[in-house]
Amino acid sequence: MILAAKHIDLNTCTFNVAGIILERLLTDQAATIDDLMGVVERNLGPDARFNVVPALTFLYAARMIKYVSASDAVLLEEVSA
């Protein structure tokens, strides 16, 4: 079981930021990293911006998103059954 350290802010943690990013990508399917940082900052405050890159790394490692360098966009990965 994963337990949070006593000094972690659960509102701006990596997993909460990843959830905000997934919500945004579920509605628009694609977004730039700057757009995602803006969405996270509007929803969770300026302190959450520091966790956008770790959240994107987590989502990429979990194969939930992909990065397209030609359009500089983050896309939601298609789920195959």
C-alpha positions in Angstrom: 0.0 0.0 0.0 1.3 3.5 -0.9 1.2 5.9 2.0 1.8 9.6 1.7 4.5 11.3 3.6 3.4 13.7 6.2 4.8 16.7 4.3 3.1 16.0 0.9 0.2 18.2 -0.2 -2.4 15.8 -1.6 -4.1 18.5 -3.6 -0.9 19.2 -5.7 0.6 15.7 -5.7 1.6 14.0 -8.9 -1.4 11.6 -9.0 -3.9 14.5 -8.6 -2.2 16.5 -11.3 -2.3 13.4 -13.5 -6.0 13.2 -13.0 -6.5 16.8 -14.0 -4.5 16.1 -17.2 -6.5 13.0 -18.0 -9.8 15.0 -17.6 -8.5 17.6 -20.0 -7.4 15.0 -22.5 -10.7 13.1 -22.3 -12.5 16.2 -23.5 -10.1 17.5 -26.1 -8.0 14.4 -27.1 -4.9 16.6 -27.6 -3.2 19.5 -25.8 0.2 21.1 -25.7 2.3 21.0 -22.5 1.8 24.7 -22.0 -2.0 24.3 -22.2 -1.8 21.5 -19.7 0.3 23.6 -17.3 -2.3 26.3 -17.6 -5.2 24.0 -16.8 -3.4 22.5 -13.8 -2.5 25.9 -12.5 -6.1 27.2 -12.9 -7.5 24.1 -11.1 -5.0 23.5 -8.4 -3.0 26.7 -8.0 0.5 27.8 -9.0 2.3 25.2 -6.8 0.9 22.3 -8.8 2.8 23.4 -12.0 6.0 21.8 -10.6 4.2 18.4 -10.7 3.1 18.6 -14.4 6.3 17.0 -15.8 6.3 14.1 -13.2 2.6 13.5 -13.9 3.2 13.4 -17.7 6.1 11.0 -17.1 3.9 8.8 -15.0 1.1 8.8 -17.6 3.6 8.1 -20.4 5.1 5.2 -18.4 1.6 3.8 -17.8 1.0 4.0 -21.6 -2.0 6.3 -21.1 -0.6 9.2 -23.2 1.8 9.7 -26.1 3.8 12.7 -27.2 3.8 13.8 -30.9 6.9 15.9 -31.5 5.7 17.1 -34.9 2.8 18.9 -33.5 4.3 19.3 -30.0 1.1 17.8 -28.5 0.2 15.2 -25.8 -2.4 12.8 -27.0 -4.6 10.3 -25.1 -3.4 6.8 -26.0 -6.1 4.6 -27.6 -7.1 1.7 -25.4 -7.4 -1.6 -27.3 -9.5 -4.3 -25.9 
